[in-house]
Structure formats: structure tokens, C-alpha cells
Amino acid sequence: MPKLEELATRVEAQGFRPYVIPVGGSNALGALGYVESALEIAQQCEGAVNISSVVVASGSAGTHAGLAVGLEHLMPESELIGVTVSRSVADQLPKVVNLQQAIAKELELTASAEILLWDDYFAPGYGVPNDEGMEAVKLLARLEGILLDPVYTGKAMAGLIDGISQKRFKDEGPILFIHTGGAPALFAYHPHV
């Protein structure tokens, strides 16, 4: 990011107003979209279904932190689980918590919900497919016609599937999976699919 900051400073000196978007769009402003997503989820579920758990891929932390703030205030009975895609819980937790707090401050809300992370599914590392993630990608494509990617949603779905079999969820009620896209990434991993 230092090069981008340097460029932004030069452009600003020329009278323009640049905005440097962080990796993954993960800052308080970028994560507001997922606070809004939590509102949409709450509205769609109202009077129809009580979601017990929500599962999301947790990488640069914006999606996870935005949902954490929104769901805490709109659906506090639902647990939010972030399946890490690139790092351990010890490394991911501060990223999510710091962003969660920044979002809450921006919105003048409190954010005290526990951040739940599962890190059993990201190895061997970011952008590197693993057997569990690829099985999840193939399973959903075959049974549901839903395309996942090996980097984010495949690993998150592997966590959801394993979480059910290991009874890791707090309740046995409906589980919502947040599909953040990524289907075009499948083409980069064609030998594995």
C-alpha cells in the first residue's frame, strides 16, 4: 500500500480527491455494505424463519465484521461463524474485532458480540485448494448447481458441512450460508475441479 499512498498524495497535490481502497475493501466504509446485508437478511427472515447460524468466509475481514455488527443488532439470537481462508484464529481475530469496532464507531453503535472463527479449513494457505474445499465445490455444483470457488466459498462451505457433522453449531435450526461470489476463480483452478 505505500506506493498507492504515495500516488494518492501526488494526485491530491494536483487538486484531485483520490481514495485508496484497502485490500478486500475492508475498512469501516467498505464493510457497511454487509451491515446493510444483515438488515436485508433480517427483513427477509422476519416472521418466516429463525436462522440459528450464519456461516461466512473470513479473509480480509470486511464481510465478517460488517455482518457481525449488523446481526448483533438485528438478529442477536443467530450465531455468526467466520471460516478463515488465510490464517489462524489467533491472527484473524484481531483483524475482525478491530474492523467490527471501527464500523460500530462509525455507526455510533455498540459491538460486543463474540467473534466466532473456525480455522480448520484454510490449510495449506490462501489461494491454495485443499481436499475439503474442493469436495464442497464439487458437491454443491453436482447437487445444487451452485458454483463455489476454491479460495473463499469452497473452504467456508467445507466448514459448514464439517460443522454439521461434528455438531459444532449451537442449535440445530436453519443455517444461512453467505455466498460472496468467486465463481470466475474456478477457471484458475480447473485441474482441481
Summary of the structure (lengths in Angstrom):
residues: 193
radius of gyration: 17.7
end to end distance: 33.3
largest distance: 58.1
contacts: 606
relative contact order: 0.15
helix: 51%
strand: 10%
